[in-house]
Each structure stands twice: as C-alpha cells, then as structure tokens.
Amino acid sequence: MPITPFHFGPGAALHALAPRHVSFLAFCAANGLIDVESLYNLVHGRQPVHAFFHTYVGASLVALGIAALFRAWLRLMRGRFSGGLGLRQVVIGATLGAWTHVLLDSVMHADIQPLQPLSAANGLYRIVSLSALHWGCIAAGALALLVIGVRRLRATRQ
C-alpha cells in the first residue's frame, strides 16, 4: 500500500532526537513523493510497482528536488514564512526520509532493486519479518513521542 504511515515512525524519532538538524516535514515529503510513482504504477497496472524512485539514486533525486523547491520557496518569500527551517535541516530530513524509505521498502517488497543501476539484487528482502518491521517503525514513533513529551515536561518545569 503506497504511502504507509509506518515510514513516519523512524522520521519522528530522528526529528525528536535531533530537532534542530532534521526536518520532519521534509522527511515526510520525501516519503510521500517516492510513493507517487508506485501509486501511479499500481493504478495503471505497470510492473514493477516499486521502480526508479525506490532506488537510492532515484530517492536521492527526490531529496534534491525537495531541497531545490525549499530553496526556491525561500527566495520567493525572501526568507519569510520558512517556519524556522533552514536549508540544511530540509536537506538532512529529505535525504534521511528518502533513504530510509528505500531501506524499509527493500525489506518489504520483492520488486525493489535499491542499488540499481549497479546491481539488481535486493539483499534486504525479508531480512526481518513484516511484523518485526512494522513494530520497529511503531516503536520508533513511540520513542519520538516519549522524547518530545519528556522535553516539553522539562521545559514547563524550568
């Protein structure tokens, strides 16, 4: 199923652990954009469903595209309305989002060739069970909520 919320758990954890360095919004945007291709392929009956953007090369281009769009947005808005985000945070968030998407989907889907054009192999397919993968993503999201909760609790006590 394209654009599953499971991908967001690791992103939430990365953002919670390094909020000044990782844009969660860019992380989620990369995940969503990568799956647009899969959704298109699924709707139109094209194979493989997980194609170019489910490679590290394709995912990296998605991250670069998000960074370019953000940079253009900053120029257009002349630095206003950036939401406190910097280009570096967006690049890191988008890159981590894109690469973890390929990593997680490599475990789930047999049609992914993450190292194309160098290799057609997918050595991560079913390296862990889908249940373990999903629970790991849920645990990462729970960790994020815990870290954010503790941080806010400490801030209110000071």
WOLIN-V498328 format. One record per residue. N is the residue number from 0. RES is the residue in one small letter. OMEGA is omega in radians with two decimals (NA if undefined). Layout:
BEGIN
N|RES|OMEGA  N|RES|OMEGA
END
This chain:
BEGIN
0|m|3.14  1|p|3.08  2|i|3.09  3|t|3.13  4|p|-3.14  5|f|-3.14  6|h|-3.04  7|f|3.13  8|g|3.09  9|p|3.11  10|g|3.10  11|a|3.13  12|a|3.13  13|l|3.12  14|h|-3.13  15|a|-3.12  16|l|-3.12  17|a|-3.02  18|p|-3.14  19|r|-3.06  20|h|-3.04  21|v|3.05  22|s|3.10  23|f|3.11  24|l|3.11  25|a|3.08  26|f|-3.12  27|c|3.13  28|a|3.12  29|a|3.13  30|n|-3.13  31|g|-3.12  32|l|3.12  33|i|-3.09  34|d|3.06  35|v|3.11  36|e|3.14  37|s|3.11  38|l|3.10  39|y|-3.13  40|n|3.13  41|l|-3.12  42|v|-3.08  43|h|3.08  44|g|-3.13  45|r|3.10  46|q|-0.11  47|p|3.11  48|v|3.13  49|h|-2.99  50|a|-2.97  51|f|-3.07  52|f|3.01  53|h|2.95  54|t|3.12  55|y|3.08  56|v|3.14  57|g|3.13  58|a|3.10  59|s|3.08  60|l|3.06  61|v|3.13  62|a|3.10  63|l|3.11  64|g|3.10  65|i|3.11  66|a|3.13  67|a|3.10  68|l|3.13  69|f|3.13  70|r|3.10  71|a|3.11  72|w|3.13  73|l|3.12  74|r|-3.14  75|l|-3.10  76|m|3.14  77|r|3.07  78|g|3.12  79|r|3.06  80|f|3.10  81|s|-3.12  82|g|-3.11  83|g|-3.13  84|l|3.01  85|g|-3.12  86|l|-3.13  87|r|3.11  88|q|-3.13  89|v|3.12  90|v|-3.14  91|i|3.14  92|g|-3.13  93|a|3.14  94|t|3.10  95|l|3.10  96|g|-3.13  97|a|-3.08  98|w|3.10  99|t|3.08  100|h|3.12  101|v|3.13  102|l|-3.11  103|l|3.14  104|d|3.07  105|s|3.10  106|v|-3.02  107|m|-2.91  108|h|-3.10  109|a|-3.05  110|d|-3.12  111|i|3.05  112|q|-2.94  113|p|-3.07  114|l|3.08  115|q|0.16  116|p|-3.09  117|l|-3.08  118|s|3.07  119|a|-3.08  120|a|3.01  121|n|-3.10  122|g|-3.12  123|l|-3.07  124|y|3.12  125|r|3.08  126|i|2.96  127|v|3.14  128|s|3.09  129|l|3.10  130|s|3.12  131|a|3.12  132|l|3.14  133|h|3.12  134|w|3.07  135|g|3.10  136|c|3.09  137|i|3.12  138|a|3.11  139|a|3.08  140|g|3.11  141|a|3.08  142|l|3.12  143|a|3.13  144|l|3.12  145|l|-3.13  146|v|3.13  147|i|3.11  148|g|3.12  149|v|3.14  150|r|3.13  151|r|3.10  152|l|3.10  153|r|-3.12  154|a|3.14  155|t|3.14  156|r|-3.09  157|q|NA
END
